[in-house]
Amino acid sequence: MTKLLIMSDTHGDTTLAEKVLKMNPDVDIVIHLGDYYRDAEKLQRLYPDVRFEYVYGNCDFMIGNVPMEKLIEIEGQRILLTHGHRYSVKWGIEKLQDKAHNDNIQLLLFGHTHMQQVTYGPGYIILNPGSISEPRGNDEESYAIVIIDNKKINVELKKAVCVL
């Protein structure tokens, strides 16, 4: 079993992210989906025993060696990390659905909209954890927990404000 904590769009404010990490000491991997990937680097320094994976977003500058998207494999499940801006996610997730289907991706993670979303397709899940510091729409500050166990993926959307 592998437990993932997924967050996006911290935009320089890691206050809730730090609290969420303290409330979830059993996570194996933290995934940050951009817009201030440097926040992920900061959190990684605070939690050096936890594996971090991250990509850059449209508000990240001077990115160095940080990728725009990253494909990782966990327990045989192919997982794509992207911020989402290059897939025009503010106008729909059709491009993400095509990507998941065409590239045999079981879990596709994105941010950018600052709103939680989970979509189940044939053989894939597309997940946006929302924003942990700057939510939009009617959302509150949020993140997601994903558990991968025996080739099954379980997604749980969470509200970060509950940890205050």
C-alpha positions in Angstrom: 0.0 0.0 0.0 1.2 3.5 -0.9 -0.4 6.6 0.5 -0.1 9.9 -1.5 -0.9 13.4 -0.4 -1.6 15.6 -3.4 -1.7 19.4 -3.3 -1.5 22.2 -5.8 -1.4 26.0 -6.1 0.2 27.0 -2.8 1.3 30.3 -4.3 3.9 31.0 -1.7 1.7 30.2 1.4 2.6 26.8 2.9 0.9 27.4 6.3 -2.0 25.0 5.7 0.2 22.6 3.8 2.5 22.3 6.8 -0.4 21.6 9.1 -1.8 19.0 6.6 1.5 17.2 6.5 1.6 17.2 10.3 -1.9 15.7 10.3 -0.8 13.0 7.8 2.5 11.6 9.1 1.9 8.3 7.4 2.0 9.5 3.8 4.6 7.9 1.6 4.8 10.5 -1.1 3.8 14.2 -1.3 2.9 15.4 -4.8 2.8 19.1 -5.6 1.3 20.1 -8.9 2.8 23.5 -9.4 2.3 27.1 -9.0 5.1 27.6 -6.7 7.0 24.4 -6.9 9.5 26.2 -4.6 6.9 25.6 -1.9 7.3 21.9 -2.5 11.1 22.3 -2.1 10.5 24.2 1.2 8.2 21.5 2.5 10.7 18.8 1.5 13.3 20.5 3.6 10.8 20.4 6.6 10.0 16.8 5.9 13.2 15.2 4.7 12.1 11.6 5.3 9.1 11.9 2.9 9.5 11.5 -0.8 8.3 14.6 -2.8 7.4 14.7 -6.5 6.6 18.0 -8.2 6.2 19.9 -11.4 6.1 23.5 -12.3 3.0 25.6 -13.1 2.3 28.7 -15.2 3.3 31.1 -12.3 6.7 29.4 -11.8 9.7 31.2 -13.1 13.4 30.3 -13.4 12.5 26.7 -13.2 15.9 25.1 -13.7 15.5 21.3 -13.9 11.9 21.0 -12.7 9.7 19.4 -15.4 6.4 20.6 -16.8 5.0 17.2 -16.3 6.3 14.0 -14.9 5.3 10.3 -15.3 5.9 8.1 -12.3 4.9 4.5 -11.6 3.7 3.3 -8.2 2.7 -0.3 -7.6 2.3 -0.8 -11.3 0.1 2.2 -11.8 1.2 4.9 -14.2 0.6 8.4 -12.8 1.0 11.6 -14.7 1.7 14.9 -12.8 1.0 18.2 -14.7 -0.1 21.6 -13.6 -2.7 21.6 -16.4 -2.3 25.0 -18.0 -0.9 23.5 -21.2 -4.0 21.3 -21.5 -6.4 24.3 -21.3 -8.1 22.8 -18.2 -10.0 26.0 -17.4 -12.2 25.1 -20.5 -12.5 21.4 -19.8 -10.6 18.2 -19.3 -11.1 16.6 -22.7 -7.3 16.9 -23.5 -6.5 15.2 -20.2 -9.0 12.4 -20.9 -7.3 11.9 -24.3 -3.9 11.9 -22.7 -4.9 9.3 -20.1 -6.5 7.1 -22.6 -3.8 7.3 -25.3 -0.8 7.0 -22.9 -2.2 4.2 -20.7 -2.3 6.4 -17.6 -4.3 5.2 -14.6 -4.1 8.4 -12.5 -3.7 11.8 -14.1 -3.2 14.6 -11.5 -3.5 18.3 -12.4 -4.1 21.7 -10.7 -4.4 25.2 -12.2 -8.2 25.7 -11.7 -7.9 25.9 -7.9 -11.1 23.8 -7.7 -11.4 20.2 -6.6 -12.4 17.7 -9.3 -12.4 13.9 -9.7 -13.4 12.2 -12.9 -13.6 8.5 -13.4 -13.1 7.2 -17.0 -12.6 3.8 -18.5 -9.3 2.6 -16.9 -8.3 6.0 -15.5 -9.0 8.6 -12.8 -8.4 12.4 -13.4 -7.9 14.3 -10.2 -7.5 18.0 -9.2 -6.9 18.4 -5.5 -8.0 22.1 -5.6 -5.8 24.8 -4.0 -4.5 24.4 -0.5 -4.1 28.2 -0.1 -6.1 30.1 -2.8 -9.4 28.3 -3.5 -11.8 29.5 -6.2 -15.4 29.1 -6.9 -17.3 27.7 -3.9 -14.3 25.5 -2.8 -12.4 25.8 0.4 -8.7 25.2 0.8 -8.2 21.6 -0.1 -6.0 18.7 -1.0 -6.4 15.0 -1.8 -5.3 11.6 -0.3 -4.8 8.8 -2.8 -4.2 5.2 -1.6 -2.8 2.7 -4.1 -3.2 -0.9 -2.9 -3.1 -4.1 -4.9 -3.6 -2.2 -8.2 -6.6 -0.3 -6.9 -6.7 3.5 -6.6 -8.8 5.1 -3.9 -9.3 8.9 -4.0 -10.4 11.0 -1.1 -10.9 14.8 -1.5 -10.1 16.7 1.7 -10.7 20.2 3.1 -7.6 21.7 4.6 -9.5 24.2 6.8 -10.5 21.2 9.0 -6.9 21.0 10.3 -6.8 24.6 11.7 
